[in-house]
């Protein structure tokens, strides 16, 4: 089962993330809305066992401790099947779920470049705990984001939530002063 739970065009920074359901390498459904409450990172990559994609996901594996410190949930998404993803994940000892988007339906929504077709790109999308897209980095498939860029985007998404809480506390404090 693959697909969006509501019809949308494509996502942009500041918009609520469209809910979707995909199947992971264990043939289990993975639904975005089940993970709201945490920062979620969607790593859209073109294909398993290709040079740049393998380097990208193995770099995530090799820097897994840094990713764990962010407390974000990280998933890879590509058009491969669950069986192909399972083989890739086991061969490379990947610590993240790999979701199958065979028709690139979800990739088109979250990772569509204004000029290039989705089969020529990869993307990193960071969604905050409230389900708002906070970072969207779409690049040609021959490039990959650095782990530091992704981790910084995760902390920025967490920081947005902290800033919002800080602003709310300041408003309450100011309102309390006015009442006194």
Secondary structure, 3 states (H helix, E strand, C coil): CCEECCCCCCCCCCCECCCEEEEECCCCEEEHHHHCCCCEEEEECCCCCCHHHHHHHHHHHHCHHHHHHHCCEEEEEECCCHHHHHHHHHHHCCCCEEEECCCCHHHHHHCCCCCCCHHHEEEEEEECCCCEEEEEEEEECCCCCCHHHHHHHHHHHHHHHHHHHHHHHHHHHHHHHHHC
